[in-house]
Amino acid sequence: MNEKNFSLICELRHQLHKHPELSLEESWTQQHLMAFLKKHTHLEVVPRGRWFYAHYRSGSNLPGVAFRAELDALPVQDDISADYVSEIPGHGHKCGHDGHMASLCGLALELEEKGSDRDVYLIFQHGEEIGAGGAECAQLIPEKGIGFAYGWHNRPGMPKGMVQTMDGTLYYASKGMILHFDGIPSHAGAPEKGRCPAFAIAKIVNAIPDLVAPEHWEGQVFCTVIQIDVGEPAFGTQASRGELLMTIRGQYEREMDELQAKLETMAAQLAEKDGLTWNVRFCDEFPESFNSPGAAQRIRDAARNLGLPYREVPHPYRGSDDFGYYPKLAEGAMFEIGTGEDGPSLHTYPYDFPDDILPAAVDLMWELTRE
């Protein structure tokens, strides 16, 4: 990309960094991006409530291609020395979504100047950090008959500017799982007259190490206890309500679902035995992000055509990304670009997306729009 466009998207990223917004609150971010695209391109900008997309029309009959960027920031303090430090206390773009958005706008500038062999859809998605936006935005794929879908992420700990991808699972599936139990209160001196959920919850917690033991599963499976909340600080009354909060996670989505079923079966059996009622709720749900081999190969080919350094992802990552909804509906894959082998990690106070990897991201995405 040329110096003018690079300068434009750097300034855009800095503005986005200064005004971070949390998941489902990305109204300023959305309006700022839409204004940028309308000012600098002729792409059609289409608002869809909490998200929007921009459409480049090629006039060809080739399958369209979509690229996704995330709008949301994190509830993490921004501790950088740059003049574009976050103006919102306790909020920061600590995952680099500001860079992802800027790169997608950089692709829009390239499309404005160079065109493309196919229709291109730039999807600016809300709520990625809590798994709230991917399923909704991915419906654009069948709606528009899009053939390919791509996303990308910055990756600390690998050489700056290095591109990587892989076939198959790139990011694990995960979800928050909340088991709630209700019993019957009683005087603390007469516990036999009540129904206390603490024992059922304790048995589930104690069973977790065996449930997730590697010999039971094809891929890695995890169940992480987040919180146990039983009763109240009332020492004359036996606890009668309780919740167990867990994150369940799997290299393969089907195995995460199997773990969920085992936990629900155990909860039902223990509730019946102890005379409790129970229910289950879920939050922060992420599918497995599975790179289809054809889409991943197009990324490899694009990196080679551009002379960008490339390597295969050494292993799937335990973190999650709701981009996984897109490859369920089209040929799709994510790639990563290194931010440097040293420096802060994602989701930490000092992290700041490096502007100098933006050209590699923009050039690679534009190459993926070509036949």
N, C-alpha and C positions, 0 to 999 in steps of 0.2 A: 504494500500500500504506500501511497505517496506521503510526503511530509505534512502536507496540509491536512489530509484526512487523519493522519496519526495525531496531529496536534488537537484536532477537533474532539477525537474520542478520549484523549487523555484529559482534556478539560472536562468533558462530560463525566468521566469516571470520578474525578475529584469532586464534582458537584454532587454526584450520587453518594460518594463516601461521606460528605458533610451532612447529608440528610437521610440517614438510615431509618428504615421503617420495618417494624416486625411483621411477621406472617399475618396475613388478612387485614393489614393496615396500610397497604402500599399505595395510597391514593396520590400523594405528592410525587412519588417515584414514577407511577404510571403516567401522570399528566406531563411530567418533565420529559420523559422519553418520547411520548407522542408529539410533543411540541418540537423536539429536536428532529424527529423524522419528517415532520411536515415542513419544517424550515429548510432542510438540506436535501430532501429527496422528493420524488414524485410517486413513491410507493403508496398504495392504498392502505390507510391506517384504519383498522376496524376494532372499535371498543367492544368488549364482551363482558361488561360488568367488572369483576375484580381482576380481569386480565385483558390483554388485547393482542392482536397480531397485525403484522404488516405484510402486504402481498405484492410481490413483483410478478407482473404478467409477462411471459416470454412469447406467447402466441404459438408455442410448439405443442405437440401432442405427447411429448415425453412425460413420464410420471413425475409429479411434483416432488419437491424435497422440502422438509421442514427442519428448522433449527430452534432449539429451546434455550432460553436464558431465564434465570430466576430473579425475582424482584426483591425478595425479603432479606433482611439483616437479622442479627442475633441480639439477644439481651445480654451482651457482653461489652464491658467498657472499652472504648477505643483509646489506646495509650501509644500514640505515635506523635512524632515531633513535627510532621508536615503541617503546612498552613491550611490544609483541607481536613484536619482532624474533625471527627464527628461533633456536631453541635448539639446532639441529643444525649444527655447524660445516661450512661448505662446501656446505650445502644451502639452497635458498631457493625460494619461490614467485615466481619472476621472470618467469613468463609470465601470471600472473593467474588461474591455475586455482583458487586459493582463492576468488576472487570469482565465478567461474563456478559452483562448487559451492554457495556461499552463495546465489546467485541462484536456483538450482534448488530449494533448500530454502525460499526465499522464495515460490516458486511453489507449493510444497506447502502452505504456510501460507494462501495465497490460495485454493487449492482447498478446504481445510478450512473456510474461512469462507464462500466464495461459490459453490462447486461449479463445474461445467462442463457444457457441452452434449454432451460426448463423453468417452469413456475417455481417460485421460492416463497415459502411462508416463514416469517420470523415470529416465533411465539414467545411472548413475554409473560411468564407464568408466575402466579402468586403462590404463596404458602408452601414452598418446597421444604423448608426446615421442619415443618410438622406434618409433611405428607398430605397436605390438603389440596394441592392444586393440580397435580399431575393427571389424575383420573379425569378431571373436568376438561382440562385443556387438550388432552389426547383425543378427545372426541372430534377434534378438527380433522384428524387423520381420515376416518371414514367419510366425514361430511364433505371433504374436498377431494377425496380419492387420491390422497398423497401416497407416494410409493416408498419414500425413504424418510427417516427421522433421525436426527443427530443431536447430541448435546456434548458439552465438554466441561471439564473441571480442572482448575489449577491444582498442582500437586507439589507441596513442599517436600524436600528430602530427595529430589532427583535433579539431575543437571538442568540448569535454566535453558528453556527453549526446546528441551527434548520432548518428543511426542511419544505416547505409548497407548496401546489398546490391546485387546485380546478377544478371542472367540469365547462365547459362553458367559457364565456368570462373572460380572465385574464387581458388583456391589451386592451384599447380602440382603435378603428380605428381613423385615423386622416390624414389630408392632408393640405398642404398650397394651398390656392385659391387666385388667383390674377385677379381681374376684372379691365380691361383697357377700358377707354372711350376716344374717340376723338370727338371734336366739331369743331367750327370755331372761330378763333381769331377775336378780334375786339378792337377798341380803348376803353380804360377804361371809356371814357366819352360817349360812345355810346354802352352800353352793349346789347341793343336790336338788334344790327346788327350781333352779334356773337351767338355762341352756347357754353355754359359753362357747363362742367360736374360736377361742385361742388355740384349742387343741387341734382342731381341723387345720387351721392355718399352719401350726407348727409341723404337723405331719406332711403337709404339702412342701414346705420349705426343706424339711429333712429329706424328702424324696427327690429333690431336684438334681443332686449330683449323679444319682443313678439314672434318672430320666435322660440326661444329656451325655452320658458316658459315650465315648467315641465308638465303642464296639456295636452300638445300636443303630448307627447312622452311616449313610454313604458319604455325606459331606459334614462340615462342622455345624453343630447346633448348640445354641446357648440359651440359658434362662437366667437372667440377672435380676436379683431382688432389688427393687428400688425403694420400697417403703413398706413397713408393717404398721398398721394403725388399728389398735384393739382397745375398746373401752374408753373410759374417761378417768382423770385423776380423782376419783371419788372412792375412798378406801373402805367405805361401808357397803359398797354395791359391787356385785360381780359383773364383769363385762358381758354385754349382750350383743354387741355389734363389732364387726371387724372387717378390714380390707387388707388385701395383699396385692401390692402393685409390682408388676414384673415387666421387663422387656424380654420378649422372646425373639429369637433371631436364628436364621438358617441360611447356609450357603445356597440351599435349594428351597424355593418357596413351598413346594409340596411337603418337605420335611418339617418346616416351621409349622405348617398347617396340621401335620400329624402330631407334633408336640403340643399344639394348642388343644387338639382333641383329647389327648391323654390327660392334660391338666383339667379340662372340663369334666371328664369322666371321674377323675379322682375327687374333684370338688363335689360333684353330685352324690357320689357314694358316701363321702364323709359327712355331708350335710344330712343325708337320710339317716345315717347311723346315730348322729348326735342330736337329731331333732331340730335342725336349722333350716331356714330358707336361704336361698342363695341366688345370685345373678352374676353375669359377667358383662363387662364393658370393654371397649377398645378405643385406642387413640393413637395418633402418630403412626399410621399404617403405611408401610412402604413395601412394594412388591420387590421381588428379585429383579435386579437390572441385568438383563440377559442380552449380550451382544450377538446379533445374528451374524453368522460367518460372512455372508455376502457384503453386509454393510461395513463390517470390520475390515474386510479386504480393501474396500474402496478407500478407507482411511489410510491404510498402509500405502496404497498406490498413490494417493494424493501427496502424502509426505515425501515419498520417493521422487515424484514429479517436481516437487518444489525444492528438493535438496535439503529437507529438514532432517535433523538427526532423529532416529527412531529406534525404539526397542519394544519388545513384547512386555506386557504387564507380568511381573514375576509370580503373582498370586492374586486371587480375588481379595477385595477389601471387605472387612467386616462392617464398615459403615454402610449406610443406606442412602438411596436417592430415588425420589419418585419419578425420575425419568423412565423407570422400568415399565410404566404404563404404556409408553409409546411403542416400544418394540413388540408389544402384544398385538398391535394393530397394523404394523408396517415393518418392512426391513429397517432395523434400527440399531444404533450402536453409540456408545459414548467413547470419547478419547480424553486423554489427560495431557497437559503440558507442564513441564517442570518449572518451578519458581526458584530453584537453587538448592544445592545440597546442604547448605547451612542456613540458619535463620529460623524464625519462629514458626510454630505449627499452626494449622488451621484452628479456629475457635479460641485463640489465645489473645490476650490484651494487645501485644505489640504487632500482631500480624497486619500486613498491608500488601495488597495485590501489586505485583511489579508491573509498571506500565510497559516495560520493554519486551514483554512476551505477547503484547496485543497484536503486533503485525503477524506473528506466526499463526495465531488463532484465526485472524481475519483471512489471511491468505489460504489457510487450509480449508476453511469453510467455503470460501469462494471456489476453490478447486473442486470441492465436492458437489457444486452445482453444475459442473460441466459434464458433458456426455463423454 
